[in-house]
């Protein structure tokens, strides 16, 4: 699995329109959100007359420098870090998207994935609109500009939301005003807080912490919040559906120190480890995580089981997540370069190895083989998510159904393939206990094959999410 995207928007008091403070604050916010996307990044700042931006492929510290950020003057701006879900990895898809029209300037940063993007794009192209990218974010931008020519911003955003099916957390700038938008299911996280006398909207609360800001709350599903230099105003424009928050934000994507929808991610992951221990106890000498995403769950497992926590693997944190080399031998070298076994900690020991998920199974096999070569006598794989049996259509770049090992193999077959002495997945009920919520409040489509929105060829949880209301314009 690959990360999604991270969005940020900042507006400061209007008495500082000639300052570059917003640009630097966006830089630090995006740096804090770097784990959500490493392909490309962009920052736009509005100076009251025009929008200036910097975009580039690569990591935040590689794209920006002090001189370039110093030229972005203004008191409001939008930023983005990207991993592609819809649209390829190229500069044309780098966000935020900026569109100029006769009524002003629009900039959009988007985290999520539209199920009906192609249909909407085809309709817009039939009207003569020209696209420079293959990203669904540009589709949203064209829809919004089309509405802004006729209506005020809130009504325009409401009209666009009526047409979108899928996940979207948006930060939008329109002529000096900042808007935060979250889809009616609240798939992707979005929160806001007070920063330096103004406001910041970000994907995760850790970005507010980095800015020495104060978290106010999450943006509610179906809510649009308007920020200007004096304050903010809330508009509940979508019908209040059952939420369907992405469960993998808590399992894997978000930083452990983030608070998402009122839940500290670290606590959820520790609870996941405790539930794993209760469901899949085994006699062992040490509990060891697959770093970094398995660390917190391994701590919870060790505390619940009373087994010693000891790191058996060490990660090389200077290797990027997208490090790829051709050929089997080179791929094995890449795994060893990214991670190395601590032989003295596992030799002759029965090891519980805790990871966040198993997708294809190939990486799990390589890691387990590495720990075996280091001398472990037994390896018991424990997975902090239920088995992934179906693709994600709502913002996670996940394998196809044919590539998902759990979609066509039993637990015993997966256990054999990854070369573990035993394998235990967390149950869906156990995951919900860790989250302290009901299954109907989460999107678990990749775990059940039932999705909160209609996707061609897939099952839909219509009754549980009142999808008919979502697709009914009268509900907006």
N, C-alpha and C positions, 0 to 999 in steps of 0.2 A: 504494500500500500504506500501511496505517496501523500504528502501533506496537501492541504487545500490552499487557501489564500488568507492573507491578513489585510485588514483595512484600517485606516485611521483618518480622522478628520479633526482639525483644531480651529477654534475661533477665539481670538483674544479681544479685549476691549478696543473700541474704535479709536482711542486716542493714540494708538501705536501703529498707524497704517504704513509708516515708512520703516518699520523694523523688520529684520530678518529672523526674529525669534520663532515665528511659526515654522519656518523651514527647518531650523535646527531641532525643534521639538518633534516635528514629524520624523526626522531622521532617527532620533533616539527611540521614538515609539515603534518605528518599523524594525529597528535593530532588535527590540524586545520581542517582536513578532516574527523574527527571521525563521523560526522553526516551522512556520506555517507555509513557507514557500521560498525556494532558493533559485528559481529560474530567472526572475526579473523583478525590477522594482521601479517605482515612479513616484515623484512628488510634484504637485501643482500648488502654486500660491497665487492668490488674486490680490492685486494692488489697488483695487477700486476702479480701474479702467480696463485692465486686460489680465489674462492668465498667463503666467510663465511656468515652465515645467522642465524637469530633468527626468529622463527615462534611460534605462540601460539593462542589458542582460547581466545576470550575475548577482552576487551578494551585496547587501546594503553598503558595507564599508568600501567595496570596490567600485561602486557606481558613483558615489558622491564624495566630494572633498570640501574643505573649508571655503575655498574660493567660489566654487559653483553654488553652494548653498547660500553664500553671502549675497549672491545676486538675486535671490528669490525674496522679493520685498512684498509685504502685505500682512493683514491681520487675520486672514482665513486661508486654509489650505486643506488638501486631501492627499493621502498617500496610500501605497499599496505594495505588498510583496506577493509574488505569484508562483503557484505551481499549476500547470495547465490541466484542466479537466475537459472543458470544451475549447477547442482551438489549440494549435500547435505551439511549440516553444520557439518563438521568434519575436523580434522587436515590435512588429505590427500589433501583437496582442498584449503588449505591455500596458499596464494601467497606471493611473487613472485615464479613462478616455475623456478627451476634451472635444466638445462640439460647440462651434460658434454659429449662432443663428441671429436673425434680425432683432430678436428680443434680448440678446445678451450672450452669456457664456455658461455652458454646463460642463461639469466634470463629475465623473462617476467612478467609484471604486466598488468592486463587487466580490463577495465571497459566496459561492454557491454554484448551482448548476440548474439551468432551465430545461425541463423535459420537452417543452414545445418550442425551443429556440428555432429549429429549422423551419417550422410552419410559419412562425412570425416573421422570420427573415425573408422567406419566399414572398409573403404578402407585401412587405416593405419594398422589396426589389421590383415587384410588379407595379408599384407606385412610382418607380423611378429613383428610389434612394440608393446611393452608392456606398458600399462597405469597403473599408480598407483592411479589415481583419476577418478572422473566422471565429471570433469570440462572441459568446452570448451576451457579454456586457455591452458591446456596441449595439446589439439589438435593443437592449433596454434604453440606451442613450437615444437612438433614433425614435423610439416610441415616445419618450419623454419630450423631446424637442417638438415632435408633431403636436403634442397636447399643449405645450407651453405657448405655442403660437395663438391658441384660442382661449386658454383658461389660466387661472392663477395656479401657482405651484402646487398647493395642497390638492386641489381638484385634479390637476394634471397627474400627480403621483397616484391618486386614487384610481384614475382611469387606466393608468398603466398597470397597476396591481391587478385589476380585473382581468387582464389579458395573460398574466404570467402564471405558469404552472411549474412548480419546482421550488428549489431553495434559493433564497437570496437575502443576504444581509448587505445593505447598501449604505455608503456614505456619498451624499450628493451635494455638490455646490452649485448654486444658481445665483449669480450676481451678488456675491458678498454674504449670502445666507447659506447656512449649513443645514442639511437634512439627514436624519438617520432613519432608515427604513428596514423593517424586519418582516419577512413573509408571515402569513397568518398561522403557520405551524411552528414558527420559531426554530427551523431546522438548524441554522448556523448561529453561533453566539454573537452577541453585540451588546456592548454596555457603554455607559458614559459617566463622566465625572467632572469635577471642577479642577482646573489647572491654571495657576497663575492669574487668577481673576477672570478667566474665561472658561471654556469647556472643551473637552476632548471626547470623541467617539472612537472606540477601538474594538477590535475583535475579542481581546482578552484583557482582564483587569491588570495583568502584569505590566502592560504598557503604561497604564496610569501610575503604577508604582514607580516605574522608571522615571516618569516625569515629576515625581513627588506630588502627584495629584491625589484626589480623594474620590473614591468610587461612590457614585450616587445610587445607581441601580442598573439593571439590565433593561434594554429596550424590549418591550413586551411584544409577543407575536401579534402581527397585524397593526402595529403602532408606527406612526410617523412622528418624529420629534423635530421641531424647528428651533434652531439656535441662531441668535444674532448676538451682537456685542453686549446686549443688555440682559439677556436671560434665555430661557427656553420655554416652549409651549408644546404640549402633547396633543395628538389627534389620533384617536382609535378609529382607523379608517376601514379595517377589515373586521369581519365577524369574528367573535371569540370562539374559536374552535378548540378542540382538545389539542394541547401542544404535542409536537412530535420532535423533540430535541434529538440531535444526532448522538447516539450512544457512544460512538467511537471518539468523540471529543473527550469523554471521561476516561475511556480505556487507553487511548494512545495519543491523540493529536495535541490536546492542550497541554500547556506547561503545568506541572503539579502545583505550582504556587498561584495559579489562576483561580478566581471564583467565577463560576459560570452558572447562571440561573440560580443563584443563591447557594451553590454547593462548592466547597473547596475541593478541587480536583485531587489534591494529595490525600484527603480523608477518604474520598471515594475509592481510590486505588489501594489504600491500606485496607479498607473494608473488603475489597475484592480479594486480597490475599487471605484475609481471615475466612471469608466464605469458601475459598478454594481449599483451605486447610480442613474445614468442617466437612466438605463434600468429598475430598480426595486425600484423606490422611494416609501416611505411609511411614514405616520405620526408616529413619534416615539419620545421618550424622551431621549434615549441614544443609542449609537452604541457601541457594545462590541465585542471583538474578542474571538475566540476559540484559546487559546495560544498553541504553539507559532506561528505556521505558518499562522494564520489568522490576526496577529497583524497589519502588514503593510497595508494590504488591508482594514482593518477596519479603520485605520487612513485616508486612501484615501476616503473611503465612508463618514466618518464624515466631512471631509473638504469640499467635494463636496456638501453634503446635508445640511450643516450648523447645523447638529445635534451634540449634545455634545458627545465626546468620553469618555467612562468610562469603566474601566475593571470590568466585572461582574464575571469573573472566574480567579482563581489563580492556577497556575500549580506547582506541587511539582517536582522540577528539580532534585531530587535525586532518582527518580524512572526511571528505564530504559524503553526504548520504547517497549521492548519485554516482559514486565512483564505480566505473564499469570497465572491465578488460575482456577482450575476446579470448575464446578458447578455454577448455576445462581447467587446464593447469594454471592459467593466469587468473581464472575466477577463484580457484582455491587460494592462490597467493593473495588475492584481494581480500578474502575473508580473514586470512591470518594478519593482514596489514591493518584491518579495521578492528580486530579483536584477538586477544591472546589469552590463553589459559594460564592461571597461576598454579603451577604444578603442586607446590607444597600444600596448597589449600584444598586440593581435591584428591590427591594420590591416596589410594586405599580406602576412600570414603564412599559412603552411600549418599548421593547428591540429589536433592530436589532442585530442579532447574526451572525457574519461573520466568515465563515470557508473556508478553501482552497478547499475542495472537499467532496463529499459523495460517498462512495464506496458501502458498504452493507447496510448502514443506521442504523445499530444497535448502533454504538457509538454515532451518532447524536441524536438518540432517548434518550439515557441515559443522554447526556449532557443537552438536552432541558428539560427533566423531572427534572433534578437537578435545573435548573434555575427557573422552575415553582414552585418547592417546596420552593425555596428561596423567592417567592412572586411576581414574575413578572406577570403583568396583561396581557401582550401580548408578544409573541415571534415570530419575523419574521426572518426566516432563509435566509441568503444570501450567495451564494456559489461562490467563486472566480474562478471557472472553469466551462465550459460547462458540461452537463451530461456525465458521463463515461458510454458508451454503449458497449464497446468491450474490449477484453483483450489486454495486451501489450506482444509482442513477442520479444522485442528489448532491454531488460535490466531492466524492472521494474517488481518486484514480485507483480503482481496484481491478484485480484480474477478472477475466471473463469467467462465466460459470464452468466452462470446460477446464479452466486452469485452477479452479478452487478445489483443493484436494478433498475437503470435507463434503463437497457436493456429490461425490460419487464413490467415496470410500468410507468404510466403517471406522470406528475409533480404533479397533484392533489393527486394521489395515494401515491406518495412519501411523499408529504406534510402531509397527514393523518397518514402515518406510523410513521414518526418521531415526530408527535404530535406538529407541528408548526402551527401558525395561518396563515402564508403564507410562500411560498417558491419561491425563485428566483435564477435561475442559470444564470451565465454570458453567453451571446451568443458567438458563435465562432467569429463572426464579431467584437464583443466588445473585445474579447481577443486579436484579431489581432491589433485592434486600441491601446490597452494597450502595446502591443509589438512593435508597429510602424513598422509592416512588413506585408508581404503577406502570406496568408495561405499556399501557395505552397512552402514557405521557411521553414516550420515547419513540424515535424512529429505529426499529429493529429489522428493517427490511432485509438487510444482508444476512441476518441470523434466522429469519423465518420464511423469507420469500414473499411476505405480504407487506405492501408499501402503503404509506398514508395518502399518496396521490395516484391517479390513474396513469399507468405506464403500459404501453401496448405489449401484450403477451404476458403480463404479470398480474398477480392477484392484488386486490386493493382492499384495505380495511375501511370500507365506506361507512359502516354503521358506527364505528368507534371514533371516526374523525369528522363526521358530518361533512364529507367531501362535497355533497350537493350544495351546501351553503357556500363552500369555497368557490365553486364554479358558477355560482349564481350572482350576477352583477348587483342584484338588489341587496345583497349582504354587505356591499361596500358603501 
